[in-house]
Amino acid sequence: MQGRGRKDFANSPPAYAVSDRESFAGPSRLNSGFSTFSLSEAPQHPEVNSCLAHLKLLFTFHNLKEDVGYTDGLWGLWDSSYPATPTNPNKALAIIREKRWALYVARAVDRYEAWWNTLGGQFLTERDMEKDRTRYLNFMANWEPMNWSEDAMPPLDVLLVLHAHMLNPRLFLEDCLRYGHRALWTTGLPLHILDNMIDPSSHYVASESCKSNWTQKTGLEWYNTSDPMVKTIRCPACSAVVDIPWTTCSQHERPDAKFPPPRPNNLVGKGFGDGDLNHPCPRCGIIIDHELNRLSKFRNDVKDLVNNDQPLPGTILDSKTGMPTEASRSDSPRLFPNRLLRRGVLAQVVDLLKPGDERRPSMSMVKDIIETAIKDQALLKRTNGGRKPNAAARQQIRKMMSRYWDNSSPFALELVGAVLRQGIFTQKMYKIDWLHSPEASQSMARLLRKYGQFFQIMVQNPDQVVVPTLDVDLAWHTHQLSPRHYYNYARSKTGSFTDHQDKVDEDKLSAAFEWTSSTYMTMYQEVYSECVCWYCETIRAWRVSAFSAAFNASKPEKISQAWYDSGAAYANPPSTSAHISTHAAVKVNETEARRKVTRHMRALYRSRLEQNYAKAVKRANKKGRDLGPRERKYRHWGYNHVLEGPWSHPHYLEAAMYATDPTRVNAGDGVPGGCVAATCGGSAGCGSGTLSMCGTSGPSS
């Protein structure tokens, strides 16, 4: 497939805050992007070359997305079926391009699961967790590394999913522990091999031997697009073999206008990779949909708990530290969900999926069963060694349930959404284009220094949400691709396994970015976000009181002014600056009860943002600067979307195309996807895994 809309590398890439502007007379600006870097085979702390190699991989992911989205007719999705209109010339085309990518990613996650299952390993048991056993407490040791080689690498779409999985460190650890994949955990992503397999045009090139090995190992074609367009599964109710099309949105090409084109909302679809899966089982007649598959996953995990002693996801790691710690099967709060399901409500759960049942099976049924059980004091004591479960045990119910809301995969998180959110970061890295800058090495060295300082803020403020800028996040992501090294580094610094949140309430993200920017400036006497967009200027204005600014006596003001005077502030336009990293931003669908708590908090935050913006305007005018427009446009598949600000969630994604909305999460007591009623314990951490505005969710999830 040929990519469309390629970036013109003849245009000068933006520089990243260099101190010596004359250094642009150096070597060819393309050398960095076309180089093969000297990289260690062993996982290690991120360095200049590993960050550059990571950027090369991100460019390759970007090109893959472009190739897929712009391939007309792929999977019967034709541009001609979605013509432009005078009032909306590009949106219809943007939607069909996203649909191609949506299907591709859904299939990629399915192929990743097939690859994951070939890795071997012995499944974790509760008995392993109870005593000091190799498969649990010693899982982090330096075991035999995975046998990565150029002939053993998976296809690029599978690497895309693995990359997103690793960037959720605690959940990746949980999955590796459950499945016994310690070689993968020990080794991480082999950037040194990938670096050799990416050609100068940022495409992934594999040998015929590599492709043959993949097919022999998994039974799948090398190319995602070559695999069958039918997904074969077992009916969750009667176990009949069911063939489900990946999409029901395919069309014949329409070269003329004889027939009215389908509306973009018809691209939701009812296939396995579509947003609204709906397929009857030919034997028992039950409607197979995404929610049924989620319930089936839960029921199967409960059966494995009972029959094979395999702990449920969400009960593997210590909630506070994210680390494996001994857990008694008889009284550990962490294993309370397992005891409740095994001894209290097992029959009810197993009975949820039966042929001929007129009820529409869903995870909400499980929620109702557990909520009823939580109110039964006699049952709680019987399943908890005669004692009433404490708050930590109840909170563990929410954490366990979070692995099933909107997630039918065997993994601890919904990986399609994870890939999409990481794609936002990838697109920004492509746009900034440090890779092809003549100052690429210097830029990496500077962001690595900032990463060390950023991490120190987390060390000193373990209960605070600390938000990275895009440059810091590149180093942070690169580090997480060496899971074992990152784990040991974080543990040595903080005493816990520092997570990297995949979903953060957008208002909470922005408020936390204010705090991070202020703290960074106080600790290091430097500007944090090296950007002059209206938002970053507003954040900087937060710390400067009107009085101190009037007398030029504010230390933050002096630091900012020195940055402006150095010329670094104008090194890049705001569109390619390393300001707040927002790939984790989501919108929270709240219950009315929860909204009563957050409504006032959000209003106060927005009011303060407006006040600080007005302050920033006055400061800029006084200094002869222009803050630029507040309106921010984001170009997605060739169509411009207006965002409220750089912290906004990716509302430009057509959420209905996906089995799970990647841009929103639910929150509130007792709602699907939120909290199980009577299990909310306040600030100890929301089971949804989302950092929310009200503060009932914490950084460890």
C-alpha positions in Angstrom: 0.0 0.0 0.0 1.2 3.5 -0.8 0.9 6.3 1.7 -0.8 9.5 0.9 -0.3 13.0 2.4 3.4 12.3 3.1 5.3 15.0 4.9 7.6 17.0 2.7 11.1 16.4 4.2 12.4 19.2 2.1 10.9 21.7 4.5 13.1 22.6 7.4 12.1 20.7 10.6 11.6 22.7 13.7 14.5 23.1 16.1 14.1 22.3 19.8 15.3 25.1 22.0 19.0 25.1 21.1 21.3 27.6 22.8 23.6 28.2 19.8 21.5 29.1 16.7 24.7 29.1 14.5 25.0 25.3 14.9 22.6 24.8 12.1 25.5 25.0 9.7 26.4 21.4 10.8 25.8 18.1 9.0 22.9 17.3 6.8 19.6 17.6 8.6 18.5 14.2 7.2 21.4 12.3 8.8 19.7 11.6 12.1 16.6 10.2 10.5 18.5 7.9 8.2 21.2 6.8 10.7 21.5 3.3 12.2 22.3 4.0 15.8 24.7 2.3 18.2 22.4 0.6 20.7 22.9 -1.8 23.5 21.2 -5.2 23.3 20.5 -5.1 27.0 17.6 -3.1 28.5 18.9 0.1 30.0 18.1 3.7 31.0 17.1 5.8 28.0 19.9 7.5 26.2 20.3 9.7 23.1 20.4 6.9 20.6 17.6 4.9 22.2 15.3 7.9 22.1 16.2 8.5 18.4 15.6 4.9 17.6 12.2 5.1 19.4 11.4 8.2 17.2 12.2 6.1 14.1 9.8 3.5 15.2 7.1 6.1 15.9 7.6 7.5 12.4 7.2 4.0 11.0 3.9 3.7 13.0 2.8 7.0 11.6 3.5 5.9 8.0 1.6 2.6 8.6 -1.4 4.5 9.8 -1.2 6.8 6.7 -0.9 3.8 4.4 -3.9 2.1 5.8 -6.2 5.1 6.2 -5.5 6.5 2.7 -5.8 3.2 0.8 -9.0 3.6 -1.2 -11.2 0.5 -1.3 -9.5 -1.3 1.6 -12.0 -3.7 3.0 -14.6 -2.4 0.6 -14.5 1.1 2.0 -14.4 3.4 -1.0 -13.9 7.2 -0.9 -16.4 7.5 -3.7 -19.2 6.3 -1.4 -18.6 9.3 0.8 -18.3 12.3 -1.4 -17.5 15.8 -0.1 -20.3 18.3 0.3 -20.1 22.1 -0.1 -20.6 22.6 3.6 -18.3 19.8 4.7 -15.7 19.1 2.1 -13.4 16.8 4.0 -15.2 15.4 7.0 -16.9 12.4 5.2 -13.5 11.4 3.8 -11.9 11.8 7.2 -14.4 9.4 8.7 -14.0 6.7 6.2 -10.2 6.9 6.6 -10.6 6.5 10.3 -12.9 3.5 9.7 -10.1 1.7 7.8 -7.7 2.4 10.6 -10.3 1.3 13.2 -10.7 -2.1 11.5 -7.0 -2.4 11.1 -6.3 -1.8 14.8 -9.0 -4.2 15.9 -7.5 -6.9 13.8 -4.0 -6.0 15.0 -5.1 -6.5 18.6 -6.5 -9.9 17.6 -3.2 -10.8 15.9 -1.3 -9.6 19.0 -3.3 -12.0 21.1 -2.4 -14.9 18.8 1.3 -13.9 19.1 1.1 -13.5 22.8 -0.3 -17.0 23.2 2.7 -18.5 21.4 5.2 -17.1 24.0 4.7 -20.0 26.4 5.1 -19.6 30.1 3.2 -21.1 33.1 0.1 -19.3 34.3 0.3 -17.7 37.8 -1.7 -19.3 40.6 -2.9 -18.0 44.0 -0.6 -20.5 45.6 2.4 -18.7 43.9 1.3 -15.4 45.4 1.0 -16.8 48.9 4.6 -17.9 49.3 8.0 -16.8 48.1 7.9 -18.5 44.7 9.9 -17.9 41.6 6.9 -17.2 39.4 5.7 -14.3 41.5 8.0 -12.5 43.9 11.1 -13.3 41.9 9.5 -12.5 38.6 11.5 -9.3 38.4 14.9 -11.1 38.5 17.2 -11.0 35.6 16.0 -14.1 33.8 17.0 -15.5 30.5 16.2 -12.9 27.9 13.8 -13.4 25.0 15.3 -14.7 21.8 14.7 -11.6 19.7 16.3 -11.7 16.2 15.5 -10.2 12.8 14.1 -13.5 11.7 11.9 -13.8 14.8 10.2 -10.4 14.8 6.5 -10.0 14.5 4.8 -7.8 11.9 4.6 -4.1 12.4 0.9 -4.1 13.4 1.7 -6.5 16.3 4.6 -4.3 17.3 2.2 -1.4 17.3 0.0 -3.1 19.9 3.0 -4.4 22.0 4.3 -0.8 22.1 1.0 0.5 23.5 0.8 -2.4 25.9 4.2 -1.7 27.4 3.3 2.0 27.8 0.9 1.0 30.5 3.6 -0.3 32.9 1.6 -1.8 35.7 -1.0 -3.4 33.5 1.7 -4.8 31.3 3.4 -6.3 34.4 0.1 -7.8 35.5 -0.4 -9.5 32.2 3.2 -10.8 32.0 2.8 -12.1 35.5 -0.5 -13.8 34.9 0.7 -15.5 31.7 4.3 -16.2 32.9 5.9 -14.2 30.2 9.1 -13.3 32.1 11.4 -13.4 29.1 9.4 -10.7 27.4 9.3 -8.7 30.6 13.1 -9.1 31.1 14.0 -8.1 27.6 11.5 -5.5 26.5 11.2 -4.1 23.0 14.5 -4.7 21.0 15.1 -1.3 19.6 18.5 -2.4 18.4 16.9 -4.9 16.1 14.0 -2.6 15.0 16.5 0.1 14.2 18.1 -2.2 11.6 14.7 -3.2 10.1 13.5 0.3 9.5 14.6 1.7 6.1 15.4 5.3 5.3 11.8 6.0 4.3 10.6 4.9 7.7 9.1 1.6 6.6 9.5 -1.8 8.3 11.4 -4.3 6.2 11.4 -8.0 7.1 13.1 -10.9 5.4 11.1 -13.7 3.8 12.5 -16.0 6.5 11.0 -13.7 9.1 7.6 -13.7 7.4 7.7 -17.5 7.0 8.5 -18.0 10.7 5.6 -15.7 11.7 3.1 -17.7 9.7 4.5 -21.0 10.9 4.3 -19.8 14.5 0.8 -18.2 14.5 -1.0 -19.6 11.5 -1.6 -16.0 10.4 -0.5 -14.1 7.3 2.3 -11.6 7.6 0.2 -8.7 6.5 -2.8 -7.8 8.6 -4.8 -7.0 5.4 -4.2 -10.6 4.1 -5.8 -12.4 6.9 -9.4 -13.6 6.4 -12.3 -11.1 6.7 -14.1 -13.6 9.0 -13.5 -14.1 12.7 -14.2 -17.6 13.9 -15.2 -17.9 17.6 -17.1 -20.2 19.9 -20.5 -19.1 21.0 -20.2 -17.9 24.6 -23.6 -19.6 25.4 -23.6 -22.9 23.5 -20.0 -23.3 22.2 -21.0 -23.6 18.6 -18.5 -22.5 16.0 -19.6 -19.1 14.7 -18.1 -17.2 11.8 -18.5 -13.4 12.1 -17.5 -10.9 9.4 -15.0 -8.4 10.6 -17.1 -5.6 9.2 -20.5 -5.2 7.7 -19.7 -1.8 6.2 -18.1 -3.0 2.9 -19.5 -1.5 -0.2 -19.1 -1.8 -3.9 -17.3 1.1 -5.5 -19.6 3.8 -6.7 -18.1 5.6 -9.6 -21.2 7.6 -10.3 -24.0 9.2 -8.3 -26.9 6.9 -9.3 -27.4 5.8 -5.7 -27.4 8.1 -2.7 -24.2 7.5 -0.7 -24.5 6.0 2.8 -24.2 8.4 5.7 -21.0 8.4 7.8 -22.9 7.0 10.8 -23.5 3.9 8.7 -19.8 3.1 9.2 -20.4 2.0 12.8 -21.1 -1.6 11.5 -22.2 -4.8 13.2 -19.1 -7.0 12.5 -16.5 -8.3 15.0 -14.3 -5.3 14.4 -17.1 -2.8 14.2 -18.5 -0.5 16.9 -21.9 -2.3 17.2 -21.2 -6.0 16.9 -24.5 -7.9 16.5 -24.4 -11.4 15.2 -26.9 -14.3 16.1 -25.5 -17.7 16.9 -26.8 -20.1 14.3 -27.4 -22.8 16.9 -28.8 -21.2 20.0 -29.8 -17.8 18.6 -28.2 -15.7 21.3 -27.0 -12.3 20.0 -23.3 -12.1 20.1 -22.2 -8.6 20.8 -19.3 -6.9 22.5 -20.9 -6.9 25.9 -21.6 -10.6 25.7 -18.0 -11.2 24.9 -17.0 -9.2 28.0 -19.3 -11.2 30.2 -17.9 -14.4 28.6 -14.4 -13.3 29.5 -15.4 -12.7 33.1 -17.2 -16.1 33.4 -14.2 -17.9 31.9 -11.8 -16.2 34.3 -14.0 -17.2 37.2 -14.0 -20.8 36.0 -10.2 -20.7 35.8 -10.0 -19.3 39.3 -12.1 -22.2 40.7 -10.7 -25.0 38.5 -7.1 -23.9 38.1 -6.4 -21.6 41.0 -5.7 -18.7 38.6 -6.2 -15.3 40.3 -8.5 -12.8 38.6 -6.9 -9.8 36.9 -6.8 -6.8 39.1 -5.9 -8.9 42.1 -2.3 -9.6 41.1 -0.3 -6.5 42.3 -0.4 -4.4 45.4 -2.8 -1.5 44.9 -0.6 1.1 46.3 2.9 0.1 45.1 2.0 -1.7 41.9 4.4 -4.4 42.9 4.0 -8.1 43.6 3.8 -8.8 47.4 2.8 -11.9 49.3 -1.0 -12.3 49.6 -2.7 -14.9 51.9 -5.6 -16.7 50.2 -7.5 -16.7 53.4 -7.4 -13.1 54.5 -5.6 -10.8 52.1 -7.7 -7.8 51.1 -6.2 -8.0 47.6 -7.6 -11.5 47.1 -11.0 -10.7 48.5 -12.7 -10.6 45.1 -11.4 -14.1 44.4 -12.8 -15.4 47.7 -16.2 -13.7 47.2 -16.6 -15.2 43.7 -15.3 -18.6 44.6 -17.2 -19.1 47.8 -20.1 -16.7 47.6 -21.5 -16.0 44.1 -19.9 -18.6 41.8 -23.2 -20.3 40.9 -24.9 -17.0 40.0 -22.0 -15.9 37.8 -21.7 -19.2 35.9 -25.4 -19.3 35.4 -25.4 -15.9 33.6 -24.8 -17.4 30.1 -27.3 -20.0 29.1 -28.9 -20.8 25.7 -32.5 -19.7 25.5 -32.1 -17.1 28.3 -34.3 -14.1 27.4 -32.2 -11.7 29.4 -29.6 -9.7 27.6 -26.3 -10.8 29.3 -23.9 -8.0 30.3 -21.3 -7.1 32.9 -24.0 -5.0 34.6 -25.5 -8.3 35.7 -22.2 -9.1 37.4 -22.2 -5.6 39.0 -25.8 -6.3 40.4 -24.8 -9.7 41.8 -21.7 -8.2 43.6 -23.6 -5.2 44.9 -26.2 -7.6 46.4 -23.4 -9.7 47.9 -21.7 -6.7 49.4 -24.9 -5.9 51.4 -25.1 -9.5 52.7 -23.1 -9.3 55.9 -23.3 -13.0 56.7 -22.1 -13.9 53.2 -19.2 -11.4 53.5 -18.0 -12.9 56.7 -18.3 -16.4 55.4 -16.2 -15.6 52.4 -13.7 -13.5 54.3 -12.7 -15.9 57.2 -15.4 -14.8 59.5 -14.4 -11.1 59.3 -16.1 -8.1 57.7 -14.0 -7.0 54.7 -12.2 -3.7 55.2 -12.2 -0.7 52.8 -9.1 -2.1 51.0 -10.9 -5.3 50.2 -13.9 -3.5 48.9 -11.8 -1.3 46.8 -10.2 -4.3 45.3 -13.6 -5.3 43.9 -13.5 -2.1 41.8 -10.0 -2.7 40.6 -10.9 -6.3 39.5 -14.1 -5.1 37.7 -12.1 -2.4 35.8 -10.4 -5.2 33.8 -13.8 -6.1 32.3 -15.7 -2.9 31.8 -15.5 -2.2 28.0 -12.8 -4.9 27.6 -13.4 -8.3 26.1 -9.7 -9.1 25.4 -7.7 -11.3 27.7 -5.5 -8.4 28.7 -5.8 -6.0 31.7 -6.7 -3.1 29.4 -8.6 -2.5 26.3 -5.8 -2.3 23.8 -7.6 -0.8 20.8 -8.1 2.4 22.8 -4.6 2.2 24.1 -3.2 2.1 20.6 -5.4 5.1 19.5 -4.4 7.2 22.5 -0.7 6.5 21.9 -1.3 7.4 18.2 -2.0 11.0 19.3 1.5 11.2 20.8 3.0 9.5 17.7 1.4 12.1 15.5 2.8 14.9 17.6 6.2 13.4 17.5 5.9 13.2 13.7 4.8 16.8 13.5 7.6 18.2 15.7 10.1 16.1 13.8 13.1 16.1 16.0 14.3 13.0 14.2 15.3 15.0 11.1 16.7 18.0 12.9 20.5 18.8 12.7 20.2 19.2 16.5 18.6 15.8 17.1 21.2 14.5 19.4 21.3 17.7 21.4 17.6 17.7 21.7 17.6 14.2 23.0 20.3 15.0 25.6 18.2 18.0 26.8 15.0 16.1 27.1 16.8 13.3 29.0 18.0 15.8 31.5 14.5 17.2 31.9 13.2 13.6 32.3 15.5 13.1 35.3 14.3 16.3 36.8 10.7 15.4 36.1 11.1 12.0 37.8 12.6 13.7 40.8 9.4 15.7 41.2 7.5 12.4 41.3 9.9 11.1 43.9 9.3 14.1 46.1 5.5 14.2 45.5 4.3 10.6 45.4 0.6 11.5 45.9 0.5 14.2 43.2 -0.3 13.8 39.5 2.7 15.0 37.7 2.1 15.8 34.0 4.9 15.5 31.4 5.6 17.8 28.5 5.9 16.1 25.1 9.7 16.1 25.3 9.8 14.5 28.8 7.2 12.0 27.7 9.4 10.8 24.8 12.1 9.9 27.3 9.6 8.4 29.7 8.0 6.2 27.0 11.4 5.1 25.8 12.3 4.0 29.4 9.1 2.0 29.7 10.1 -0.1 26.6 12.7 -1.7 28.9 10.1 -2.9 31.5 12.5 -4.6 33.9 15.0 -1.7 34.0 12.2 0.9 34.4 10.7 -1.2 37.2 14.0 -1.3 39.1 14.7 2.4 38.5 11.2 3.5 39.7 11.4 1.2 42.7 14.8 2.5 43.7 13.7 6.1 43.4 10.1 5.9 44.8 9.8 2.6 46.6 6.9 1.7 44.2 6.4 0.9 40.5 5.5 4.4 39.1 2.7 4.0 36.6 2.1 5.9 33.4 -1.6 6.8 33.2 -3.5 5.9 30.1 -6.7 7.8 30.9 -6.8 11.1 32.8 -9.8 13.5 33.1 -8.9 16.4 30.9 -9.6 19.1 33.5 -7.6 17.2 36.1 -4.8 16.9 33.6 -4.7 20.6 33.0 -4.9 21.5 36.7 -2.1 19.0 37.4 0.0 20.5 34.6 -0.3 23.9 36.3 1.1 22.4 39.4 3.8 20.5 37.6 5.0 23.7 35.7 5.1 25.7 38.9 6.9 23.0 40.9 9.5 22.5 38.1 10.2 26.2 37.9 10.6 26.4 41.7 12.9 23.4 41.9 15.1 24.0 38.8 14.8 27.7 38.1 13.8 26.9 34.5 10.7 27.2 32.3 9.0 23.8 32.1 6.9 24.0 28.9 9.0 25.7 26.2 6.1 27.0 24.3 4.4 30.5 23.8 0.9 29.3 22.9 -1.8 31.1 24.8 -2.3 28.1 27.1 1.3 27.7 28.1 1.6 31.5 28.6 -1.5 31.3 30.8 0.0 28.5 32.9 3.1 30.6 33.4 1.0 33.6 34.4 -0.5 31.5 37.2 2.4 32.0 39.6 2.9 35.7 38.9 0.8 37.9 41.1 -0.4 41.3 39.8 1.6 43.0 42.5 4.9 41.3 41.9 4.6 41.6 38.1 4.0 45.3 38.4 7.2 45.7 40.3 9.1 43.1 38.3 10.0 41.5 41.6 8.6 38.0 41.0 11.2 35.2 40.7 9.1 33.2 38.3 8.7 36.4 36.2 12.4 36.8 36.1 12.9 33.2 35.0 10.4 33.5 32.3 11.8 36.8 31.1 15.3 35.4 30.9 13.9 32.6 28.7 12.3 35.1 26.4 15.4 37.2 26.2 17.5 34.2 25.3 15.5 33.7 22.1 14.6 30.1 23.1 11.0 31.1 23.5 10.7 31.7 19.7 12.7 28.7 18.5 9.4 26.9 17.5 5.9 28.0 16.6 3.3 26.8 19.1 2.1 24.1 16.7 5.4 22.3 16.9 6.4 23.1 20.5 6.9 20.6 23.3 4.1 21.7 25.6 1.7 19.5 27.6 1.5 15.8 26.6 -2.2 14.9 26.4 -2.5 11.5 24.8 -4.1 10.3 28.0 -6.8 13.0 28.2 -10.4 11.7 28.3 -13.8 13.1 29.0 -15.6 11.6 32.0 -19.3 10.7 31.8 -20.4 11.2 35.3 -23.5 10.3 37.3 -25.6 13.2 38.6 -24.5 12.5 42.1 -20.8 12.6 41.1 -21.4 15.7 39.0 -22.7 17.6 42.0 -19.2 17.1 43.5 -17.2 18.0 40.4 -19.4 20.7 38.8 -18.3 23.4 41.3 -14.6 22.2 41.1 -14.7 22.4 37.3 -16.3 25.8 37.3 -13.7 27.1 39.7 -10.9 25.7 37.6 -12.2 27.2 34.3 -12.7 30.5 36.1 -9.2 30.5 37.3 -7.9 29.6 33.8 -9.8 32.6 32.4 -8.4 34.9 35.0 -4.9 33.8 34.4 -5.4 34.1 30.6 -6.4 37.8 31.2 -3.3 38.2 33.3 -1.1 36.6 30.6 -2.6 38.9 27.9 -1.7 42.0 30.0 1.8 40.7 30.6 2.3 40.0 26.9 1.1 43.4 25.9 3.3 45.1 28.3 6.3 43.2 26.9 5.2 43.7 23.3 4.3 40.1 22.7 1.3 38.5 21.1 -0.3 35.4 22.7 -1.8 34.3 19.4 -5.3 32.9 18.9 -7.0 30.9 21.6 -8.7 28.7 19.0 -6.6 25.6 18.4 -7.2 23.4 15.3 -6.2 19.7 15.1 -6.0 18.2 11.7 -7.2 14.6 11.7 -7.4 12.6 8.4 -7.4 15.8 6.4 -10.2 17.6 8.3 -9.7 20.4 10.8 -11.3 20.0 14.2 -11.4 22.9 16.7 -10.3 22.0 20.2 -10.9 24.0 23.3 -7.3 23.9 24.2 -4.1 21.8 24.1 -5.3 19.8 27.1 -8.5 18.6 25.4 -9.5 15.0 25.0 -9.5 13.6 21.3 -13.1 14.3 20.6 -12.3 14.3 16.9 -12.2 10.4 17.0 -15.5 8.9 15.7 -16.1 7.0 18.9 -19.0 4.9 17.6 -16.7 3.0 15.3 -15.0 1.4 18.2 -16.2 -1.4 20.5 -15.2 1.0 23.3 -15.1 4.7 23.1 -11.4 5.6 23.3 -12.2 9.3 24.3 -14.5 8.8 27.3 -14.8 6.9 30.5 -17.7 6.4 32.9 -17.5 7.3 36.6 -19.7 7.3 39.6 -21.1 4.9 42.2 -22.8 1.9 40.7 -22.7 2.8 37.0 -21.4 0.4 34.3 -17.8 1.2 33.8 -17.6 3.1 37.1 -17.7 2.0 40.7 -19.5 -1.0 42.1 -21.8 0.5 44.8 -20.6 0.4 48.3 -17.0 -0.2 47.3 -15.8 3.4 46.8 -13.1 4.2 49.3 -12.3 7.8 48.4 -8.8 8.8 47.4 -7.3 5.3 47.4 -7.7 4.8 43.7 -10.6 4.4 41.4 -11.2 0.9 39.9 -11.9 2.5 36.5 -8.2 3.4 36.3 -9.0 7.0 35.5 -7.6 10.0 37.2 -10.8 12.1 37.8 -11.5 15.6 38.8 -13.2 14.8 42.1 -10.1 13.2 43.6 -11.7 9.8 44.2 -9.2 8.3 41.9 -5.5 8.2 42.5 -2.3 7.8 40.5 -2.0 4.1 41.3 -4.5 2.1 39.3 
